[in-house]
């Protein structure tokens, strides 16, 4: 095999010419040891080598070298992957699989669009992720319409008459919060007592509309802990969903907007606090996405649970007499290596019984909007998660990512498991409330 990309790209299919040239070099880091196989949800579900991390890497390498003539198998497997990055935690060679996957998906979608064969589902996905999700006004309008439909129970009626596939998608939508929980965050929240520092809060797009209570709980806990909290007005969508879908250039544009939004404040704050694991993982990719211009923002990002665990959290915790399971979001434990901090914080709450369940670090199948684009595989991945949680008999399931929260809540409800799904910061806020 030759590493001379000028030759290998010259005779390769057109898709290969779109791949980031560094991707080929990255594929050589994989020694095909197979230690990633048991950690891969799609490999466990199918048993196919091509549905494993090393199989997909081999397909990418074959394409870059001009040895893979039929690109359909790579197109299929690249989007069947959940992007959970559990393989990165298992890999002894430090392969950056997540970055390679995003580059491969971007090349695939670019080539499909150029050839006029972009699938209809991908067109709809791209429209939603470009024209609705990152546009605050439009997203708020759509969510408001959903809220009206839920109030009038029109959503339940529609689910009975629309095609089964669409009904399944509608069932995943969480209840739209009350208007007071969807209001803009105050631009400044003062520290309670002696000020220990100053932080900026990243609101996110889906978080603001469906999980505003999580952002508000974060703001309150930080304030009680002695931190002044600012919320830059010009911030926007982090680009995670767009990058996962193969729209990498658009994701990079969103990242540049956030670099500009936080730029003036970065020299005067201790951290950029993020409440969604997917968002914090994407923001931390700023240097890889944008180079030096994204490095400063990326270096300042802290997940709220990571930050509270790092600082001297001198707060009095009141008891919460509940039985709870903590479930690790993939982009917190695998993409950022944060596993112990959430558990240490939850263990500070008196009478909160934190009970283990089988394989909490396994993917739940949400993976951004994977549960919408790959519903069958998503359900296969979710099933063992629901079974393990049901066996633990929790009253509360705590997880730190909105997609995971919606996916797990839907799965528990369908299985008849009566447990509320919350973000850990909500329990911390409740326990530290004056």
C-alpha positions as CSV (number, residue, x, y, z in Angstrom):
1,X,0.0,0.0,0.0
2,X,1.3,3.4,-0.9
3,X,0.9,6.4,1.2
4,X,1.5,8.7,-1.7
5,X,-1.9,10.5,-1.8
6,X,-1.1,12.3,-5.0
7,X,-1.2,9.0,-6.7
8,X,-3.9,7.2,-4.7
9,X,-6.3,10.1,-5.0
10,X,-5.5,10.6,-8.7
11,X,-7.0,7.2,-9.7
12,X,-9.6,6.9,-7.0
13,X,-13.4,7.4,-7.5
14,X,-14.6,11.0,-7.2
15,X,-15.7,10.5,-3.6
16,X,-12.1,9.8,-2.6
17,X,-11.0,13.2,-3.9
18,X,-13.4,14.9,-1.4
19,X,-11.9,13.1,1.6
20,X,-9.7,15.2,3.9
21,X,-6.2,14.0,2.9
22,X,-5.3,13.7,6.6
23,X,-8.0,11.1,6.9
24,X,-5.9,8.6,5.0
25,X,-3.0,9.0,7.3
26,X,-5.3,8.7,10.3
27,X,-6.6,5.4,9.0
28,X,-3.1,4.0,9.2
29,X,-3.2,4.4,13.0
30,X,-5.7,1.6,13.2
31,X,-3.9,-1.8,13.6
32,X,-7.1,-3.8,13.3
33,X,-6.6,-5.4,16.7
34,X,-10.3,-5.8,17.2
35,X,-10.4,-4.5,20.8
36,X,-13.1,-2.0,19.6
37,X,-15.5,-4.7,18.5
38,X,-17.3,-5.5,21.7
39,X,-17.7,-1.8,22.5
40,X,-19.4,-1.1,19.1
41,X,-23.3,-1.2,19.3
42,X,-23.8,-1.8,15.6
43,X,-21.2,-4.6,15.5
44,X,-22.9,-6.3,18.5
45,X,-26.3,-6.0,16.9
46,X,-25.3,-7.2,13.4
47,X,-22.0,-9.2,13.8
48,X,-20.8,-7.7,10.5
49,X,-17.2,-6.7,10.2
50,X,-18.2,-3.7,8.0
51,X,-20.4,-2.5,10.8
52,X,-17.5,-2.3,13.2
53,X,-15.1,0.6,13.7
54,X,-12.1,-1.2,12.1
55,X,-14.3,-2.4,9.2
56,X,-15.4,1.2,8.5
57,X,-11.9,2.5,8.8
58,X,-10.8,-0.2,6.3
59,X,-13.5,1.0,3.9
60,X,-12.3,4.6,4.2
61,X,-8.7,3.5,3.6
62,X,-9.7,1.4,0.6
63,X,-11.5,4.4,-0.9
64,X,-8.6,6.7,-0.3
65,X,-6.2,4.2,-2.0
66,X,-8.6,3.8,-5.0
67,X,-9.1,0.1,-4.1
68,X,-12.8,0.5,-3.3
69,X,-14.8,0.8,-6.5
70,X,-18.3,0.4,-5.1
71,X,-18.8,3.1,-2.5
72,X,-22.4,2.1,-1.5
73,X,-21.2,-0.1,1.3
74,X,-19.2,2.8,2.9
75,X,-22.1,5.2,2.4
76,X,-24.4,2.7,4.2
77,X,-22.1,1.9,7.0
78,X,-20.9,5.4,7.6
79,X,-24.5,6.5,8.5
80,X,-25.4,3.3,10.3
81,X,-22.7,4.1,12.8
82,X,-24.0,5.9,15.9
83,X,-20.9,8.0,16.3
84,X,-20.9,7.1,20.0
85,X,-17.1,6.9,20.1
86,X,-17.0,4.0,22.5
87,X,-14.4,2.6,20.2
88,X,-12.1,5.5,21.1
89,X,-12.2,4.6,24.8
90,X,-11.4,1.0,23.9
91,X,-8.6,1.7,21.3
92,X,-5.0,1.2,22.5
93,X,-3.7,3.1,19.5
94,X,-5.5,6.4,20.1
95,X,-7.4,6.4,16.8
96,X,-9.5,9.5,16.3
97,X,-12.5,7.6,14.9
98,X,-15.1,10.3,15.5
99,X,-13.1,12.9,13.4
100,X,-12.6,10.4,10.6
101,X,-16.3,9.5,10.6
102,X,-17.4,13.2,10.3
103,X,-15.0,13.7,7.4
104,X,-16.2,10.6,5.6
105,X,-19.8,11.5,6.1
106,X,-19.1,15.0,4.8
107,X,-17.4,13.7,1.7
108,X,-20.3,11.3,1.1
109,X,-23.0,13.9,1.3
110,X,-21.0,16.4,-0.8
111,X,-20.6,13.8,-3.5
112,X,-24.3,12.7,-3.4
113,X,-25.4,16.4,-3.7
114,X,-23.0,17.0,-6.6
115,X,-24.4,13.9,-8.4
116,X,-28.0,14.8,-7.7
117,X,-28.6,11.7,-5.7
118,X,-28.9,13.1,-2.2
119,X,-31.6,10.9,-0.5
120,X,-34.9,12.7,0.2
121,X,-34.5,11.9,3.9
122,X,-31.1,13.6,3.8
123,X,-32.6,16.6,2.1
124,X,-35.2,17.0,4.7
125,X,-32.6,16.5,7.5
126,X,-30.3,19.1,5.9
127,X,-33.2,21.6,5.6
128,X,-34.2,21.2,9.2
129,X,-30.6,21.3,10.5
130,X,-29.8,24.4,8.5
131,X,-33.0,26.4,8.4
132,X,-34.8,25.6,11.6
133,X,-32.6,24.1,14.4
134,X,-29.9,26.9,14.4
135,X,-32.4,29.7,13.8
136,X,-33.7,30.6,17.2
137,X,-36.9,32.4,16.0
138,X,-37.9,29.6,13.6
139,X,-37.1,26.8,16.1
140,X,-39.2,28.6,18.8
141,X,-42.1,28.9,16.4
142,X,-42.0,25.2,15.5
143,X,-41.8,24.2,19.1
144,X,-44.7,26.5,20.0
145,X,-46.8,24.8,17.3
146,X,-45.9,21.4,18.7
147,X,-46.9,22.6,22.2
148,X,-50.3,23.7,20.9
149,X,-50.8,20.3,19.2
150,X,-49.8,18.6,22.5
151,X,-52.2,20.7,24.6
152,X,-55.1,20.0,22.2
153,X,-53.9,16.3,22.0
154,X,-53.8,16.7,18.2
155,X,-50.4,14.9,18.2
156,X,-52.1,11.8,19.6
157,X,-54.8,12.0,17.0
158,X,-52.3,12.5,14.2
159,X,-50.2,9.5,15.4
160,X,-53.3,7.3,14.8
161,X,-53.7,8.3,11.2
162,X,-50.2,9.0,9.8
163,X,-47.9,6.3,8.6
164,X,-46.3,4.2,11.3
165,X,-42.8,5.5,10.6
166,X,-44.0,9.1,11.1
167,X,-46.0,8.1,14.2
168,X,-42.8,6.7,15.7
169,X,-41.0,9.9,15.1
170,X,-43.7,12.0,16.7
171,X,-43.7,9.7,19.8
172,X,-40.1,10.7,20.5
173,X,-41.0,14.4,20.9
174,X,-40.9,15.4,24.6
175,X,-43.6,17.5,26.2
176,X,-43.1,21.2,25.3
177,X,-42.3,23.1,28.5
178,X,-44.4,26.0,29.7
179,X,-43.7,29.4,28.2
180,X,-41.9,30.5,31.4
181,X,-39.4,27.7,31.0
182,X,-38.6,28.8,27.4
183,X,-37.8,32.4,28.2
184,X,-34.4,33.9,27.4
185,X,-31.8,33.6,30.2
186,X,-30.9,36.7,32.1
187,X,-27.7,38.2,30.6
188,X,-26.1,38.5,34.1
189,X,-26.6,36.6,37.3
190,X,-24.7,37.8,40.3
191,X,-22.8,35.6,42.6
192,X,-24.3,34.8,46.0
193,X,-22.0,35.9,48.8
194,X,-18.3,36.2,48.1
195,X,-17.5,36.1,44.4
196,X,-15.1,33.3,43.4
197,X,-15.1,33.8,39.7
198,X,-17.0,34.5,36.5
199,X,-18.3,32.1,33.9
200,X,-20.2,32.2,30.7
201,X,-23.2,29.9,30.1
202,X,-23.7,28.2,26.7
203,X,-27.5,27.9,26.2
204,X,-27.7,25.7,23.1
205,X,-30.6,25.4,20.7
206,X,-32.6,22.3,21.7
207,X,-31.6,22.9,25.4
208,X,-33.2,26.3,25.4
209,X,-36.5,25.1,23.9
210,X,-37.0,21.8,25.7
211,X,-34.6,21.8,28.6
212,X,-34.6,25.5,29.7
213,X,-35.1,24.2,33.3
214,X,-31.6,22.6,33.1
215,X,-29.9,25.8,32.0
216,X,-31.7,27.7,34.7
217,X,-30.7,25.1,37.4
218,X,-27.1,25.5,36.2
219,X,-27.3,29.2,36.5
220,X,-28.7,29.0,40.0
221,X,-26.2,26.5,41.3
222,X,-23.3,28.4,39.9
223,X,-24.6,31.6,41.5
224,X,-25.0,29.9,44.8
225,X,-21.4,28.5,44.5
226,X,-20.1,32.1,44.2
227,X,-19.8,32.5,40.4
228,X,-21.1,35.4,38.4
229,X,-22.8,34.0,35.3
230,X,-23.0,35.8,32.0
231,X,-25.0,34.6,28.9
232,X,-23.6,36.1,25.7
233,X,-26.5,37.2,23.5
234,X,-25.0,36.4,20.1
235,X,-24.3,32.7,20.8
236,X,-26.0,30.0,18.8
237,X,-26.2,26.4,17.8
238,X,-22.9,24.4,18.5
239,X,-23.0,22.5,15.2
240,X,-22.9,19.0,16.6
241,X,-26.0,17.7,14.9
242,X,-24.9,19.2,11.6
243,X,-21.4,17.6,11.9
244,X,-23.0,14.2,12.8
245,X,-25.2,14.4,9.7
246,X,-22.3,15.1,7.3
247,X,-22.8,18.8,6.9
248,X,-19.4,19.6,8.3
249,X,-18.8,22.9,6.5
250,X,-22.1,24.3,7.9
251,X,-21.1,23.1,11.4
252,X,-17.8,24.9,11.1
253,X,-19.7,28.1,10.1
254,X,-21.8,27.8,13.3
255,X,-18.6,27.3,15.3
256,X,-17.2,30.5,13.9
257,X,-20.3,32.4,15.0
258,X,-19.8,31.1,18.5
259,X,-16.1,32.0,18.5
260,X,-17.2,35.6,17.6
261,X,-20.0,35.5,20.2
262,X,-17.7,34.5,23.1
263,X,-14.6,36.2,21.9
264,X,-14.8,39.4,23.9
265,X,-15.6,37.6,27.1
266,X,-13.0,34.7,26.9
267,X,-10.3,36.8,28.5
268,X,-12.5,37.7,31.5
269,X,-14.1,34.4,32.4
270,X,-13.0,31.2,34.1
271,X,-14.9,28.8,31.8
272,X,-17.6,28.4,29.2
273,X,-20.1,26.2,31.0
274,X,-22.1,23.7,28.9
275,X,-25.1,21.6,30.1
276,X,-25.4,19.2,27.1
277,X,-22.7,16.6,26.5
278,X,-23.1,16.7,22.8
279,X,-22.6,20.5,22.7
280,X,-19.6,20.5,25.0
281,X,-18.0,17.7,22.9
282,X,-18.6,19.7,19.7
283,X,-17.3,23.0,21.2
284,X,-14.2,21.2,22.4
285,X,-13.6,20.2,18.7
286,X,-13.1,23.9,17.9
287,X,-9.4,23.6,17.3
288,X,-9.8,20.6,15.1
289,X,-12.6,22.3,13.2
290,X,-11.2,25.8,12.9
291,X,-7.5,25.7,13.9
292,X,-6.1,28.4,16.0
293,X,-9.2,30.6,15.8
294,X,-11.2,27.9,17.6
295,X,-8.6,26.8,20.1
296,X,-9.3,29.5,22.7
297,X,-13.0,28.8,23.0
298,X,-12.4,25.0,22.9
299,X,-9.9,25.3,25.7
300,X,-12.3,27.2,27.9
301,X,-15.2,24.8,27.6
302,X,-16.3,22.8,30.7
303,X,-19.2,20.5,31.2
304,X,-21.2,21.8,34.2
305,X,-20.6,18.5,36.1
306,X,-16.9,18.6,35.3
307,X,-16.6,22.2,36.5
308,X,-18.5,21.7,39.7
309,X,-16.4,18.7,40.5
310,X,-13.2,20.6,39.9
311,X,-13.9,23.7,42.0
312,X,-14.4,24.0,45.8
313,X,-18.1,23.5,45.9
314,X,-18.8,24.9,49.4
315,X,-22.6,24.3,49.4
316,X,-24.9,22.6,51.9
317,X,-26.8,19.7,50.4
318,X,-30.2,18.8,51.6
319,X,-31.5,15.2,51.4
320,X,-33.4,13.7,48.5
321,X,-34.7,10.4,49.6
322,X,-34.9,8.7,46.2
323,X,-33.4,5.7,44.4
324,X,-31.5,6.9,41.3
325,X,-29.4,5.5,38.4
326,X,-26.9,7.6,36.6
327,X,-26.4,6.8,32.9
328,X,-23.3,8.0,31.0
329,X,-23.9,10.0,27.8
330,X,-21.5,8.8,25.1
331,X,-20.2,12.2,24.3
332,X,-19.5,12.8,28.0
333,X,-17.7,9.6,28.9
334,X,-16.1,8.6,25.5
335,X,-15.6,12.0,23.7
336,X,-14.6,13.9,26.9
337,X,-13.5,11.2,29.4
338,X,-15.9,12.4,32.1
339,X,-17.3,9.5,34.1
340,X,-16.5,9.9,37.9
341,X,-17.4,13.6,38.3
342,X,-21.2,13.2,37.9
343,X,-21.2,10.3,40.4
344,X,-19.1,12.2,42.9
345,X,-21.5,15.1,42.8
346,X,-24.6,13.0,43.1
347,X,-23.1,11.2,46.1
348,X,-22.9,14.5,47.9
349,X,-26.7,14.5,48.2
350,X,-27.8,12.9,51.5
351,X,-30.2,10.0,51.2
352,X,-30.0,9.9,47.4
353,X,-29.3,6.2,46.8
354,X,-27.2,6.0,43.7
355,X,-27.6,2.4,42.4
356,X,-25.6,0.8,39.6
357,X,-27.1,-0.7,36.5
358,X,-25.6,-3.0,33.8
359,X,-23.3,-1.2,31.3
360,X,-24.2,2.4,32.0
361,X,-21.6,3.6,29.5
362,X,-23.3,1.8,26.6
363,X,-25.0,3.9,23.9
364,X,-28.8,4.4,24.3
365,X,-29.3,4.8,20.5
366,X,-30.3,8.5,20.5
367,X,-27.0,9.7,18.9
368,X,-28.2,13.2,17.9
369,X,-31.1,12.4,15.5
370,X,-30.1,8.9,14.8
371,X,-33.3,7.6,16.4
372,X,-35.1,9.5,13.6
373,X,-32.9,8.5,10.7
374,X,-32.1,4.9,11.8
375,X,-35.1,3.9,14.0
376,X,-34.8,0.1,13.8
377,X,-31.1,0.0,14.8
378,X,-31.8,2.7,17.4
379,X,-34.4,0.5,19.1
380,X,-32.1,-2.5,19.0
381,X,-29.4,-0.4,20.8
382,X,-31.9,1.0,23.3
383,X,-33.5,-2.3,24.3
384,X,-30.7,-3.6,26.6
385,X,-30.4,-0.1,28.2
386,X,-34.1,-0.1,29.1
387,X,-33.8,-3.7,30.4
388,X,-30.8,-2.9,32.6
389,X,-32.5,0.2,34.0
390,X,-35.8,-1.6,34.7
391,X,-33.8,-4.3,36.6
392,X,-32.3,-1.6,38.9
393,X,-35.7,-0.3,39.8
394,X,-34.8,3.5,40.0
395,X,-37.3,6.2,40.8
396,X,-35.0,8.6,38.9
397,X,-32.7,8.2,35.9
398,X,-30.1,11.0,35.6
399,X,-28.2,11.7,32.4
400,X,-26.5,14.7,31.0
401,X,-27.5,15.0,27.4
402,X,-30.9,16.0,26.0
403,X,-31.0,13.4,23.2
404,X,-30.2,10.7,25.8
405,X,-32.9,12.0,28.1
406,X,-35.6,12.0,25.4
407,X,-34.6,8.5,24.2
408,X,-34.4,6.9,27.6
409,X,-37.7,8.5,28.7
410,X,-39.4,7.2,25.6
411,X,-38.0,3.7,26.1
412,X,-38.9,3.6,29.8
413,X,-42.5,4.8,29.1
414,X,-43.0,2.2,26.4
415,X,-41.7,-0.5,28.8
416,X,-44.0,0.6,31.6
417,X,-41.1,1.7,33.9
418,X,-42.2,4.5,36.2
419,X,-39.1,6.6,36.5
420,X,-38.5,10.3,35.9
421,X,-35.5,11.3,33.7
422,X,-33.6,14.4,34.7
423,X,-30.2,16.1,34.3
424,X,-27.9,15.6,37.3
425,X,-27.8,19.4,37.8
426,X,-31.5,19.4,38.4
427,X,-31.0,17.2,41.5
428,X,-28.0,19.3,42.6
429,X,-30.1,22.5,42.3
430,X,-32.9,20.9,44.3
431,X,-30.5,19.7,47.0
432,X,-28.9,23.2,47.3
433,X,-32.0,25.3,47.1
434,X,-32.2,27.8,50.1
